[in-house]
Amino acid sequence: MVNDKGFSIKCSSALRKDAFLFGECPSRVIVSVKPSLKNEFENYMNSQKTKSLLLGEVTDNNISIDGVSFGLTSDFSEIYNNLFLKS
């Protein structure tokens, strides 16, 4: 993971959590926007009549979903590197 950045998101209560997080909707895209550009981005999406949803925010290193911490991105990076990048 680039720079070991994490995230804190809140899932929609309208869907099962697994469907919300891992559903294979063909038009779903996640975009990261600087906080200073959030309103500009939302206004643009609205002007294009494109649905958007604020999931959460980028964090330093923690992975948090609905207030539950799932650990640090650096830990997951280490596991991935040990499993898949060892020569």
ROKE-129252 format. One record per residue: residue number from 1; residue in three letters; x, z, y of N, C-alpha, C in turn. Coordinates in pm, 1 decimal. Example, Ala and Ser with C-alpha at 12.3 -4.5 7.8 and 13.67 -1.06 7.14 Angstrom:
BEGIN
<site><nr>1</nr><rest>Ala</rest><n_x>1319.0</n_x><n_z>780.0</n_z><n_y>-569.0</n_y><ca_x>1230.0</ca_x><ca_z>780.0</ca_z><ca_y>-450.0</ca_y><c_x>1320.0</c_x><c_z>780.0</c_z><c_y>-330.0</c_y></site>
<site><nr>2</nr><rest>Ser</rest><n_x>1285.0</n_x><n_z>708.0</n_z><n_y>-225.0</n_y><ca_x>1367.0</ca_x><ca_z>714.0</ca_z><ca_y>-106.0</ca_y><c_x>1290.0</c_x><c_z>787.0</c_z><c_y>3.0</c_y></site>
This chain:
BEGIN
<site><nr>1</nr><rest>Met</rest><n_x>83.8</n_x><n_z>0.0</n_z><n_y>-117.0</n_y><ca_x>0.0</ca_x><ca_z>0.0</ca_z><ca_y>0.0</ca_y><c_x>88.5</c_x><c_z>0.0</c_z><c_y>123.5</c_y></site>
<site><nr>2</nr><rest>Val</rest><n_x>57.6</n_x><n_z>-83.8</n_z><n_y>215.3</n_y><ca_x>139.3</ca_x><ca_z>-98.9</ca_z><ca_y>334.6</ca_y><c_x>136.7</c_x><c_z>29.5</c_z><c_y>416.4</c_y></site>
<site><nr>3</nr><rest>Asn</rest><n_x>251.7</n_x><n_z>82.1</n_z><n_y>447.5</n_y><ca_x>268.1</ca_x><ca_z>199.5</ca_z><ca_y>532.9</ca_y><c_x>198.4</c_x><c_z>325.2</c_z><c_y>480.2</c_y></site>
<site><nr>4</nr><rest>Asp</rest><n_x>155.0</n_x><n_z>324.1</n_z><n_y>355.3</n_y><ca_x>86.3</ca_x><ca_z>439.0</ca_z><ca_y>295.3</ca_y><c_x>-29.9</c_x><c_z>489.6</c_z><c_y>379.7</c_y></site>
<site><nr>5</nr><rest>Lys</rest><n_x>-99.7</n_x><n_z>400.3</n_z><n_y>447.4</n_y><ca_x>-217.4</ca_x><ca_z>439.5</ca_z><ca_y>525.2</ca_y><c_x>-331.5</c_x><c_z>471.5</c_z><c_y>430.4</c_y></site>
<site><nr>6</nr><rest>Gly</rest><n_x>-412.3</n_x><n_z>567.0</n_z><n_y>467.8</n_y><ca_x>-528.5</ca_x><ca_z>604.7</ca_z><ca_y>388.7</ca_y><c_x>-656.2</c_x><c_z>569.7</c_z><c_y>462.5</c_y></site>
<site><nr>7</nr><rest>Phe</rest><n_x>-766.9</n_x><n_z>628.4</n_z><n_y>417.0</n_y><ca_x>-895.1</ca_x><ca_z>603.3</ca_z><ca_y>481.6</ca_y><c_x>-991.5</c_x><c_z>717.5</c_z><c_y>455.7</c_y></site>
<site><nr>8</nr><rest>Ser</rest><n_x>-1085.8</n_x><n_z>729.6</n_z><n_y>546.2</n_y><ca_x>-1196.4</ca_x><ca_z>822.7</ca_z><ca_y>532.0</ca_y><c_x>-1322.7</c_x><c_z>742.0</c_z><c_y>554.3</c_y></site>
<site><nr>9</nr><rest>Ile</rest><n_x>-1405.3</n_x><n_z>730.4</n_z><n_y>450.2</n_y><ca_x>-1526.9</ca_x><ca_z>649.6</ca_z><ca_y>461.5</ca_y><c_x>-1648.3</c_x><c_z>730.7</c_z><c_y>418.5</c_y></site>
<site><nr>10</nr><rest>Lys</rest><n_x>-1764.4</n_x><n_z>683.7</n_z><n_y>461.7</n_y><ca_x>-1891.5</ca_x><ca_z>741.7</ca_z><ca_y>421.1</ca_y><c_x>-1973.2</c_x><c_z>630.8</c_z><c_y>357.8</c_y></site>
<site><nr>11</nr><rest>Cys</rest><n_x>-2019.7</n_x><n_z>655.2</n_z><n_y>235.7</n_y><ca_x>-2098.2</ca_x><ca_z>556.2</ca_z><ca_y>163.1</ca_y><c_x>-2243.4</c_x><c_z>556.3</c_z><c_y>210.4</c_y></site>
<site><nr>12</nr><rest>Ser</rest><n_x>-2308.7</n_x><n_z>444.7</n_z><n_y>193.4</n_y><ca_x>-2450.4</ca_x><ca_z>432.9</ca_z><ca_y>223.8</ca_y><c_x>-2530.7</c_x><c_z>510.1</c_z><c_y>120.0</c_y></site>
<site><nr>13</nr><rest>Ser</rest><n_x>-2629.1</n_x><n_z>585.8</n_z><n_y>165.6</n_y><ca_x>-2714.2</ca_x><ca_z>659.6</ca_z><ca_y>72.4</ca_y><c_x>-2821.4</c_x><c_z>569.7</c_z><c_y>10.8</c_y></site>
<site><nr>14</nr><rest>Ala</rest><n_x>-2831.2</n_x><n_z>444.7</n_z><n_y>59.8</n_y><ca_x>-2931.3</ca_x><ca_z>351.7</ca_z><ca_y>8.1</ca_y><c_x>-2890.2</c_x><c_z>290.0</c_z><c_y>-125.7</c_y></site>
<site><nr>15</nr><rest>Leu</rest><n_x>-2763.7</n_x><n_z>303.5</n_z><n_y>-163.2</n_y><ca_x>-2712.7</ca_x><ca_z>245.9</ca_z><ca_y>-287.3</ca_y><c_x>-2640.2</c_x><c_z>351.5</c_z><c_y>-368.9</c_y></site>
<site><nr>16</nr><rest>Arg</rest><n_x>-2634.4</n_x><n_z>329.0</n_z><n_y>-499.1</n_y><ca_x>-2548.7</ca_x><ca_z>414.5</ca_z><ca_y>-581.9</ca_y><c_x>-2405.9</c_x><c_z>399.6</c_z><c_y>-530.9</c_y></site>
<site><nr>17</nr><rest>Lys</rest><n_x>-2329.8</n_x><n_z>506.9</n_z><n_y>-538.1</n_y><ca_x>-2193.3</ca_x><ca_z>505.3</ca_z><ca_y>-484.1</ca_y><c_x>-2107.4</c_x><c_z>397.1</c_z><c_y>-549.3</c_y></site>
<site><nr>18</nr><rest>Asp</rest><n_x>-2117.6</n_x><n_z>379.8</n_z><n_y>-681.9</n_y><ca_x>-2037.3</ca_x><ca_z>277.4</ca_z><ca_y>-748.1</ca_y><c_x>-2076.2</c_x><c_z>137.5</c_z><c_y>-701.9</c_y></site>
<site><nr>19</nr><rest>Ala</rest><n_x>-2204.4</n_x><n_z>114.3</n_z><n_y>-680.8</n_y><ca_x>-2249.4</ca_x><ca_z>-17.3</ca_z><ca_y>-633.2</ca_y><c_x>-2202.6</c_x><c_z>-41.7</c_z><c_y>-490.6</c_y></site>
<site><nr>20</nr><rest>Phe</rest><n_x>-2207.4</n_x><n_z>62.3</n_z><n_y>-408.2</n_y><ca_x>-2163.3</ca_x><ca_z>48.9</ca_z><ca_y>-269.9</ca_y><c_x>-2014.2</c_x><c_z>17.5</c_z><c_y>-262.6</c_y></site>
<site><nr>21</nr><rest>Leu</rest><n_x>-1935.3</n_x><n_z>89.6</n_z><n_y>-341.6</n_y><ca_x>-1789.8</ca_x><ca_z>73.5</ca_z><ca_y>-334.7</ca_y><c_x>-1737.8</c_x><c_z>-49.0</c_z><c_y>-409.3</c_y></site>
<site><nr>22</nr><rest>Phe</rest><n_x>-1798.0</n_x><n_z>-82.7</n_z><n_y>-521.8</n_y><ca_x>-1739.9</ca_x><ca_z>-184.9</ca_z><ca_y>-608.6</ca_y><c_x>-1832.6</c_x><c_z>-302.3</c_z><c_y>-636.9</c_y></site>
<site><nr>23</nr><rest>Gly</rest><n_x>-1947.5</n_x><n_z>-309.2</n_z><n_y>-569.9</n_y><ca_x>-2038.3</ca_x><ca_z>-420.9</ca_z><ca_y>-589.6</ca_y><c_x>-1969.3</c_x><c_z>-552.8</c_z><c_y>-558.3</c_y></site>
<site><nr>24</nr><rest>Glu</rest><n_x>-2007.3</n_x><n_z>-655.8</n_z><n_y>-628.1</n_y><ca_x>-1939.1</ca_x><ca_z>-783.8</ca_z><ca_y>-613.7</ca_y><c_x>-2019.6</c_x><c_z>-883.2</c_z><c_y>-530.6</c_y></site>
<site><nr>25</nr><rest>Cys</rest><n_x>-2071.9</n_x><n_z>-835.8</n_z><n_y>-420.3</n_y><ca_x>-2143.3</ca_x><ca_z>-922.3</ca_z><ca_y>-327.3</ca_y><c_x>-2045.1</c_x><c_z>-1026.2</c_z><c_y>-273.5</c_y></site>
<site><nr>26</nr><rest>Pro</rest><n_x>-2077.8</n_x><n_z>-1155.1</n_z><n_y>-283.5</n_y><ca_x>-1980.3</ca_x><ca_z>-1258.1</ca_z><ca_y>-246.4</ca_y><c_x>-1947.5</c_x><c_z>-1265.5</c_z><c_y>-97.4</c_y></site>
<site><nr>27</nr><rest>Ser</rest><n_x>-2026.5</n_x><n_z>-1202.1</n_z><n_y>-13.6</n_y><ca_x>-2000.0</ca_x><ca_z>-1216.1</ca_z><ca_y>129.6</ca_y><c_x>-1949.6</c_x><c_z>-1086.8</c_z><c_y>192.9</c_y></site>
<site><nr>28</nr><rest>Arg</rest><n_x>-1901.8</n_x><n_z>-994.9</n_z><n_y>112.9</n_y><ca_x>-1856.2</ca_x><ca_z>-865.7</ca_z><ca_y>164.7</ca_y><c_x>-1708.4</c_x><c_z>-874.2</c_z><c_y>203.8</c_y></site>
<site><nr>29</nr><rest>Val</rest><n_x>-1678.7</n_x><n_z>-828.3</n_z><n_y>325.0</n_y><ca_x>-1542.4</ca_x><ca_z>-829.3</ca_z><ca_y>376.4</ca_y><c_x>-1516.9</c_x><c_z>-696.7</c_z><c_y>447.0</c_y></site>
<site><nr>30</nr><rest>Ile</rest><n_x>-1399.0</n_x><n_z>-640.1</n_z><n_y>428.7</n_y><ca_x>-1360.5</ca_x><ca_z>-519.7</ca_z><ca_y>501.1</ca_y><c_x>-1260.9</c_x><c_z>-558.9</c_z><c_y>608.2</c_y></site>
<site><nr>31</nr><rest>Val</rest><n_x>-1287.1</n_x><n_z>-513.2</n_z><n_y>729.9</n_y><ca_x>-1204.1</ca_x><ca_z>-546.1</ca_z><ca_y>844.3</ca_y><c_x>-1157.8</c_x><c_z>-415.9</c_z><c_y>908.6</c_y></site>
<site><nr>32</nr><rest>Ser</rest><n_x>-1032.4</n_x><n_z>-409.3</n_z><n_y>943.3</n_y><ca_x>-978.4</ca_x><ca_z>-294.8</ca_z><ca_y>1016.1</ca_y><c_x>-960.3</c_x><c_z>-336.0</c_z><c_y>1161.6</c_y></site>
<site><nr>33</nr><rest>Val</rest><n_x>-1017.8</n_x><n_z>-256.0</n_z><n_y>1251.7</n_y><ca_x>-1013.8</ca_x><ca_z>-287.4</ca_z><ca_y>1394.2</ca_y><c_x>-956.3</c_x><c_z>-167.5</c_z><c_y>1469.1</c_y></site>
<site><nr>34</nr><rest>Lys</rest><n_x>-869.9</n_x><n_z>-192.5</n_z><n_y>1564.1</n_y><ca_x>-817.3</ca_x><ca_z>-83.8</ca_z><ca_y>1647.2</ca_y><c_x>-933.9</c_x><c_z>-12.2</c_z><c_y>1715.0</c_y></site>
<site><nr>35</nr><rest>Pro</rest><n_x>-928.4</n_x><n_z>120.7</n_z><n_y>1722.7</n_y><ca_x>-1037.7</ca_x><ca_z>194.6</ca_z><ca_y>1788.1</ca_y><c_x>-1071.2</c_x><c_z>142.3</c_z><c_y>1928.0</c_y></site>
<site><nr>36</nr><rest>Ser</rest><n_x>-971.2</n_x><n_z>98.8</n_z><n_y>2001.8</n_y><ca_x>-994.4</ca_x><ca_z>49.2</ca_z><ca_y>2138.5</ca_y><c_x>-1072.6</c_x><c_z>-82.4</c_z><c_y>2140.4</c_y></site>
<site><nr>37</nr><rest>Leu</rest><n_x>-1079.0</n_x><n_z>-152.0</n_z><n_y>2025.0</n_y><ca_x>-1150.2</ca_x><ca_z>-280.2</ca_z><ca_y>2017.6</ca_y><c_x>-1281.5</c_x><c_z>-270.6</c_z><c_y>1939.3</c_y></site>
<site><nr>38</nr><rest>Lys</rest><n_x>-1319.3</n_x><n_z>-150.1</n_z><n_y>1899.3</n_y><ca_x>-1439.1</ca_x><ca_z>-130.5</ca_z><ca_y>1817.1</ca_y><c_x>-1565.0</c_x><c_z>-187.9</c_z><c_y>1883.8</c_y></site>
<site><nr>39</nr><rest>Asn</rest><n_x>-1590.1</n_x><n_z>-151.6</n_z><n_y>2008.9</n_y><ca_x>-1710.8</ca_x><ca_z>-200.3</ca_z><ca_y>2076.5</ca_y><c_x>-1709.4</c_x><c_z>-351.5</c_z><c_y>2092.3</c_y></site>
<site><nr>40</nr><rest>Glu</rest><n_x>-1594.6</n_x><n_z>-407.3</n_z><n_y>2125.4</n_y><ca_x>-1583.3</ca_x><ca_z>-552.5</ca_z><ca_y>2140.7</ca_y><c_x>-1613.4</c_x><c_z>-623.2</c_z><c_y>2008.0</c_y></site>
<site><nr>41</nr><rest>Phe</rest><n_x>-1560.0</n_x><n_z>-568.6</n_z><n_y>1899.9</n_y><ca_x>-1583.8</ca_x><ca_z>-626.5</ca_z><ca_y>1767.4</ca_y><c_x>-1731.8</c_x><c_z>-618.3</c_z><c_y>1731.5</c_y></site>
<site><nr>42</nr><rest>Glu</rest><n_x>-1792.8</n_x><n_z>-500.9</n_z><n_y>1751.6</n_y><ca_x>-1935.0</ca_x><ca_z>-485.0</ca_z><ca_y>1720.2</ca_y><c_x>-2021.8</c_x><c_z>-578.3</c_z><c_y>1803.8</c_y></site>
<site><nr>43</nr><rest>Asn</rest><n_x>-1990.2</n_x><n_z>-593.4</n_z><n_y>1931.7</n_y><ca_x>-2065.1</ca_x><ca_z>-684.8</ca_z><ca_y>2017.8</ca_y><c_x>-2052.6</c_x><c_z>-828.6</c_z><c_y>1968.6</c_y></site>
<site><nr>44</nr><rest>Tyr</rest><n_x>-1932.9</n_x><n_z>-866.1</n_z><n_y>1927.2</n_y><ca_x>-1913.3</ca_x><ca_z>-1001.6</ca_z><ca_y>1874.9</ca_y><c_x>-1995.6</c_x><c_z>-1023.4</c_z><c_y>1748.5</c_y></site>
<site><nr>45</nr><rest>Met</rest><n_x>-1990.2</n_x><n_z>-928.2</n_z><n_y>1656.0</n_y><ca_x>-2067.3</ca_x><ca_z>-942.2</ca_z><ca_y>1531.8</ca_y><c_x>-2216.1</c_x><c_z>-954.3</c_z><c_y>1562.5</c_y></site>
<site><nr>46</nr><rest>Asn</rest><n_x>-2265.0</n_x><n_z>-873.5</n_z><n_y>1654.3</n_y><ca_x>-2406.4</ca_x><ca_z>-881.4</ca_z><ca_y>1693.2</ca_y><c_x>-2438.8</c_x><c_z>-1016.1</c_z><c_y>1756.2</c_y></site>
<site><nr>47</nr><rest>Ser</rest><n_x>-2350.2</n_x><n_z>-1067.6</n_z><n_y>1839.8</n_y><ca_x>-2374.9</ca_x><ca_z>-1197.3</ca_z><ca_y>1904.8</ca_y><c_x>-2380.1</c_x><c_z>-1310.8</c_z><c_y>1802.8</c_y></site>
<site><nr>48</nr><rest>Gln</rest><n_x>-2312.9</n_x><n_z>-1293.0</n_z><n_y>1689.0</n_y><ca_x>-2313.1</ca_x><ca_z>-1393.3</ca_z><ca_y>1582.8</ca_y><c_x>-2424.9</c_x><c_z>-1369.6</c_z><c_y>1481.2</c_y></site>
<site><nr>49</nr><rest>Lys</rest><n_x>-2505.8</n_x><n_z>-1264.8</n_z><n_y>1508.6</n_y><ca_x>-2614.7</ca_x><ca_z>-1226.0</ca_z><ca_y>1417.4</ca_y><c_x>-2562.0</c_x><c_z>-1200.1</c_z><c_y>1275.8</c_y></site>
<site><nr>50</nr><rest>Thr</rest><n_x>-2445.7</n_x><n_z>-1135.1</n_z><n_y>1270.5</n_y><ca_x>-2381.0</ca_x><ca_z>-1100.8</ca_z><ca_y>1144.7</ca_y><c_x>-2388.9</c_x><c_z>-950.8</c_z><c_y>1124.8</c_y></site>
<site><nr>51</nr><rest>Lys</rest><n_x>-2444.6</n_x><n_z>-909.6</n_z><n_y>1011.0</n_y><ca_x>-2455.9</ca_x><ca_z>-767.1</ca_z><ca_y>981.9</ca_y><c_x>-2317.8</c_x><c_z>-706.2</c_z><c_y>965.8</c_y></site>
<site><nr>52</nr><rest>Ser</rest><n_x>-2303.4</n_x><n_z>-586.7</n_z><n_y>1017.4</n_y><ca_x>-2178.7</ca_x><ca_z>-512.6</ca_z><ca_y>997.4</ca_y><c_x>-2212.2</c_x><c_z>-364.8</c_z><c_y>984.6</c_y></site>
<site><nr>53</nr><rest>Leu</rest><n_x>-2119.9</n_x><n_z>-291.8</n_z><n_y>926.1</n_y><ca_x>-2138.8</ca_x><ca_z>-149.3</ca_z><ca_y>902.5</ca_y><c_x>-2006.0</c_x><c_z>-79.1</c_z><c_y>923.3</c_y></site>
<site><nr>54</nr><rest>Leu</rest><n_x>-2006.4</n_x><n_z>25.7</n_z><n_y>1003.8</n_y><ca_x>-1886.4</ca_x><ca_z>105.7</ca_z><ca_y>1021.6</ca_y><c_x>-1872.3</c_x><c_z>196.8</c_z><c_y>900.7</c_y></site>
<site><nr>55</nr><rest>Leu</rest><n_x>-1767.2</n_x><n_z>173.3</n_z><n_y>820.4</n_y><ca_x>-1744.7</ca_x><ca_z>252.8</ca_z><ca_y>699.0</ca_y><c_x>-1675.8</c_x><c_z>384.1</c_z><c_y>729.0</c_y></site>
<site><nr>56</nr><rest>Gly</rest><n_x>-1580.2</n_x><n_z>382.3</n_z><n_y>820.5</n_y><ca_x>-1502.3</ca_x><ca_z>501.6</ca_z><ca_y>847.8</ca_y><c_x>-1383.2</c_x><c_z>467.6</c_z><c_y>932.2</c_y></site>
<site><nr>57</nr><rest>Glu</rest><n_x>-1270.9</n_x><n_z>532.9</n_z><n_y>899.3</n_y><ca_x>-1151.2</ca_x><ca_z>511.3</ca_z><ca_y>979.9</ca_y><c_x>-1025.9</c_x><c_z>515.8</c_z><c_y>894.3</c_y></site>
<site><nr>58</nr><rest>Val</rest><n_x>-921.2</n_x><n_z>454.2</n_z><n_y>947.0</n_y><ca_x>-789.9</ca_x><ca_z>457.5</ca_z><ca_y>883.6</ca_y><c_x>-730.5</c_x><c_z>595.3</c_z><c_y>910.9</c_y></site>
<site><nr>59</nr><rest>Thr</rest><n_x>-667.0</n_x><n_z>653.7</n_z><n_y>808.4</n_y><ca_x>-604.2</ca_x><ca_z>784.9</ca_z><ca_y>823.0</ca_y><c_x>-455.1</c_x><c_z>773.5</c_z><c_y>792.6</c_y></site>
<site><nr>60</nr><rest>Asp</rest><n_x>-385.2</n_x><n_z>882.7</n_z><n_y>810.2</n_y><ca_x>-240.5</ca_x><ca_z>881.7</ca_z><ca_y>786.8</ca_y><c_x>-204.1</c_x><c_z>853.8</c_z><c_y>641.7</c_y></site>
<site><nr>61</nr><rest>Asn</rest><n_x>-265.8</n_x><n_z>925.0</n_z><n_y>545.8</n_y><ca_x>-221.5</ca_x><ca_z>909.6</ca_z><ca_y>407.4</ca_y><c_x>-328.5</c_x><c_z>950.5</c_z><c_y>306.5</c_y></site>
<site><nr>62</nr><rest>Asn</rest><n_x>-434.1</n_x><n_z>1015.4</n_z><n_y>349.8</n_y><ca_x>-534.8</ca_x><ca_z>1069.5</ca_z><ca_y>259.8</ca_y><c_x>-645.2</c_x><c_z>967.8</c_z><c_y>230.6</c_y></site>
<site><nr>63</nr><rest>Ile</rest><n_x>-694.6</n_x><n_z>970.3</n_z><n_y>107.2</n_y><ca_x>-809.5</ca_x><ca_z>889.0</ca_z><ca_y>67.8</ca_y><c_x>-928.4</c_x><c_z>983.5</c_z><c_y>57.1</c_y></site>
<site><nr>64</nr><rest>Ser</rest><n_x>-1029.4</n_x><n_z>962.5</n_z><n_y>141.2</n_y><ca_x>-1146.0</ca_x><ca_z>1049.4</ca_z><ca_y>145.1</ca_y><c_x>-1273.0</c_x><c_z>965.6</c_z><c_y>142.0</c_y></site>
<site><nr>65</nr><rest>Ile</rest><n_x>-1362.9</n_x><n_z>1001.1</n_z><n_y>48.9</n_y><ca_x>-1491.6</ca_x><ca_z>932.4</ca_z><ca_y>37.5</ca_y><c_x>-1600.6</c_x><c_z>1038.4</c_z><c_y>41.1</c_y></site>
<site><nr>66</nr><rest>Asp</rest><n_x>-1689.1</n_x><n_z>1025.4</n_z><n_y>137.2</n_y><ca_x>-1798.4</ca_x><ca_z>1121.5</ca_z><ca_y>156.1</ca_y><c_x>-1748.1</c_x><c_z>1264.8</c_z><c_y>163.1</c_y></site>
<site><nr>67</nr><rest>Gly</rest><n_x>-1636.1</n_x><n_z>1285.4</n_z><n_y>230.7</n_y><ca_x>-1582.3</ca_x><ca_z>1418.3</ca_z><ca_y>251.1</ca_y><c_x>-1503.6</c_x><c_z>1475.6</c_z><c_y>134.7</c_y></site>
<site><nr>68</nr><rest>Val</rest><n_x>-1489.0</n_x><n_z>1397.7</n_z><n_y>27.1</n_y><ca_x>-1413.3</ca_x><ca_z>1443.2</ca_z><ca_y>-89.7</ca_y><c_x>-1277.7</c_x><c_z>1372.7</c_z><c_y>-90.2</c_y></site>
<site><nr>69</nr><rest>Ser</rest><n_x>-1170.7</n_x><n_z>1451.6</n_z><n_y>-97.4</n_y><ca_x>-1036.1</ca_x><ca_z>1394.6</ca_z><ca_y>-99.2</ca_y><c_x>-1000.1</c_x><c_z>1350.0</c_z><c_y>-240.4</c_y></site>
<site><nr>70</nr><rest>Phe</rest><n_x>-947.9</n_x><n_z>1228.3</n_z><n_y>-250.5</n_y><ca_x>-903.8</ca_x><ca_z>1173.8</ca_z><ca_y>-378.8</ca_y><c_x>-752.3</c_x><c_z>1165.7</c_z><c_y>-387.7</c_y></site>
<site><nr>71</nr><rest>Gly</rest><n_x>-682.3</n_x><n_z>1226.4</n_z><n_y>-292.9</n_y><ca_x>-536.9</ca_x><ca_z>1229.8</ca_z><ca_y>-297.4</ca_y><c_x>-473.3</c_x><c_z>1147.5</c_z><c_y>-188.0</c_y></site>
<site><nr>72</nr><rest>Leu</rest><n_x>-345.0</n_x><n_z>1130.5</n_z><n_y>-202.5</n_y><ca_x>-264.9</ca_x><ca_z>1060.6</ca_z><ca_y>-102.1</ca_y><c_x>-230.7</c_x><c_z>920.1</c_z><c_y>-148.3</c_y></site>
<site><nr>73</nr><rest>Thr</rest><n_x>-230.8</n_x><n_z>827.0</n_z><n_y>-56.1</n_y><ca_x>-195.5</ca_x><ca_z>689.4</ca_z><ca_y>-91.3</ca_y><c_x>-52.9</c_x><c_z>681.8</c_z><c_y>-142.8</c_y></site>
<site><nr>74</nr><rest>Ser</rest><n_x>34.0</n_x><n_z>767.0</n_z><n_y>-91.8</n_y><ca_x>173.0</ca_x><ca_z>765.5</ca_z><ca_y>-138.7</ca_y><c_x>180.7</c_x><c_z>800.3</c_z><c_y>-287.3</c_y></site>
<site><nr>75</nr><rest>Asp</rest><n_x>94.5</n_x><n_z>890.3</n_z><n_y>-334.8</n_y><ca_x>92.0</ca_x><ca_z>924.0</ca_z><ca_y>-477.5</ca_y><c_x>46.1</c_x><c_z>804.4</c_z><c_y>-561.1</c_y></site>
<site><nr>76</nr><rest>Phe</rest><n_x>-57.4</n_x><n_z>734.4</n_z><n_y>-514.0</n_y><ca_x>-105.6</ca_x><ca_z>617.0</ca_z><ca_y>-586.2</ca_y><c_x>-2.9</c_x><c_z>504.7</c_z><c_y>-584.0</c_y></site>
<site><nr>77</nr><rest>Ser</rest><n_x>67.8</n_x><n_z>490.3</n_z><n_y>-473.0</n_y><ca_x>174.0</ca_x><ca_z>389.2</ca_z><ca_y>-464.3</ca_y><c_x>283.2</c_x><c_z>416.9</c_z><c_y>-566.0</c_y></site>
<site><nr>78</nr><rest>Glu</rest><n_x>319.1</n_x><n_z>543.2</n_z><n_y>-580.1</n_y><ca_x>423.6</ca_x><ca_z>581.5</ca_z><ca_y>-675.7</ca_y><c_x>379.1</c_x><c_z>551.0</c_z><c_y>-819.0</c_y></site>
<site><nr>79</nr><rest>Ile</rest><n_x>254.6</n_x><n_z>583.8</n_z><n_y>-851.1</n_y><ca_x>202.0</ca_x><ca_z>553.9</ca_z><ca_y>-985.2</ca_y><c_x>204.5</c_x><c_z>404.2</c_z><c_y>-1010.6</c_y></site>
<site><nr>80</nr><rest>Tyr</rest><n_x>155.2</n_x><n_z>325.2</n_z><n_y>-913.6</n_y><ca_x>154.0</ca_x><ca_z>179.5</ca_z><ca_y>-927.7</ca_y><c_x>295.2</c_x><c_z>125.5</c_z><c_y>-946.1</c_y></site>
<site><nr>81</nr><rest>Asn</rest><n_x>385.0</n_x><n_z>170.6</n_z><n_y>-861.7</n_y><ca_x>523.8</ca_x><ca_z>121.6</ca_z><ca_y>-870.2</ca_y><c_x>585.9</c_x><c_z>154.3</c_z><c_y>-1006.1</c_y></site>
<site><nr>82</nr><rest>Asn</rest><n_x>561.1</n_x><n_z>274.1</n_z><n_y>-1057.4</n_y><ca_x>615.8</ca_x><ca_z>313.1</ca_z><ca_y>-1186.5</ca_y><c_x>555.1</c_x><c_z>233.7</c_z><c_y>-1301.7</c_y></site>
<site><nr>83</nr><rest>Leu</rest><n_x>428.8</n_x><n_z>199.1</n_z><n_y>-1291.5</n_y><ca_x>361.6</ca_x><ca_z>125.5</ca_z><ca_y>-1399.0</ca_y><c_x>388.5</c_x><c_z>-23.7</c_z><c_y>-1395.5</c_y></site>
<site><nr>84</nr><rest>Phe</rest><n_x>390.1</n_x><n_z>-80.6</n_z><n_y>-1278.2</n_y><ca_x>389.4</ca_x><ca_z>-226.2</ca_z><ca_y>-1268.3</ca_y><c_x>515.0</c_x><c_z>-289.3</c_z><c_y>-1209.7</c_y></site>
<site><nr>85</nr><rest>Leu</rest><n_x>596.8</n_x><n_z>-212.1</n_z><n_y>-1142.6</n_y><ca_x>712.4</ca_x><ca_z>-272.0</ca_z><ca_y>-1077.5</ca_y><c_x>845.1</c_x><c_z>-234.3</c_z><c_y>-1141.7</c_y></site>
<site><nr>86</nr><rest>Lys</rest><n_x>839.1</n_x><n_z>-158.1</n_z><n_y>-1248.5</n_y><ca_x>964.3</ca_x><ca_z>-125.5</ca_z><ca_y>-1318.4</ca_y><c_x>1017.1</c_x><c_z>-249.5</c_z><c_y>-1389.5</c_y></site>
<site><nr>87</nr><rest>Ser</rest><n_x>1144.6</n_x><n_z>-266.5</n_z><n_y>-1383.0</n_y><ca_x>1205.7</ca_x><ca_z>-384.2</ca_z><ca_y>-1446.2</ca_y><c_x>1235.0</c_x><c_z>-356.4</c_z><c_y>-1592.7</c_y></site>
